[in-house]
Amino acid sequence: MYMPPAPIPVSIVTGFLGAGKSTLLNRLLQDPALSDAAVIINEFGEVGIDHLLVQGSSDSIIELSNGCLCCTVRGELIDTLADLLDRIQTEKVKPVSRVIIETTGLADPVPVLLAIMAHPAIAMAFRIDGVVTLVDALTGADTLARHDEAVRQAAVADRLVTTKTDLAASADRDDLVRTLERLNPMAEIIDVADAPASGPALLVTGLFDPARKAPSVGEWLAAEDHQHSHHHHHDVNRHGEHIRAFALTAGRVASPAAIEAFQHRLAAEYGDNLLRLKGVVALSGDDRPLVVHGVRDMVYPPSRLAAQSGAENQQTRLVVITRDLPETVVRELFETYLDRPGIDRPDRAALDDNPLSAFGFKA
């Protein structure tokens, strides 16, 4: 008697902008137990870089960059899972032990869950094996107070992982944990530095069951099942009326000092409106790009990627996500710092062919 294969477990890793999702994934993917996992990365905005920040087999990393998973990408996610299943069944790719979906920091996770739970064919082939939500201990309390997406991310979680706790005051950490316990009394709360967060077992939480969540989660699922709750225009660079994502690109940078100065100036003057800055900085005479991160008024120390080759290593790419901050303000500030000495500006002719190739933005 034919027995269909067991559904492939799907882990959803979510958390607001800057919570540390890519950092956690990089750590988990170093474990041999996840060597045959497929990773689906959703980015907000037209220029994707998260696939560069997650280090794993290029064949196993799938990027969705046409919008946030809470809206335009929901159908693309279903198509991607269906295509992955077809490739496995036709032996075009090796079988995978798990699918890990890293959502954009602005994603409402409810539609992501529904995309898998409510689609008959997808639900037969894949099963939700847990939602892991990361919460930044430095900015998490304020983020939860200001952003409904962050509240939903925490409320649907099977596990809540607090990050950057070594940088936060103990009283603030305790307050955040109490807030999370009120939001989601059924979720396990662990520190990212603790042993349970260091291995693949972090992702294994069991079948997602809305009955074990706060009552509001069931209401959200029911509402999403009947009518999509987001009513903003499907601009892949915009989330609601206030949040905007855009890209800053340039050629190789002779010194990272100008980029660092730009980050600090932007954070100091517009930190309250700066949700996230992340990017890859290509350096002249060095094949190891810098990775830069910023959240609100904080600029984190840069780190290095492994040596890169090809066209991607020739370009500096920064993704900026803002709230009620005009794109032109950030663009003009960026150009000001690119005009400082020591910056290798790209050829102006390339700009005419591609407005994103240097300092411009694509609307």
ABEGO torsion letter per residue (X at the ends): XBBBBBBBBBBBBBEBBGAGAAAAAAAAAABAAAAABBBBBBBBEABBAAAAABBBBAAABBBBAAEBAABAAAAAAAAAAAAAAAAAAAGABBBBABBBBBBBAABBAAAAAAAAAABAAAAAABBBAEBBBBBBAAAAAAAAAABAAAAAAAAABABBBBBGAAABBAAAAAAAAAAAAAABAABBBBBAABAAAABAAAABAEBBBAAABBAAAAAAAAAAAABBABABBBBAABBEAABBBBBBBBBBBABAAAAAAAAAAAAAAAAAABABBBBBBBBBGBABBBBBBBBEABBBBBBBBBBBBEAAAABBBBBBBBBGBBAAAAAAAAAAAAABBGBBBBBAAAAAABAAABABBBX
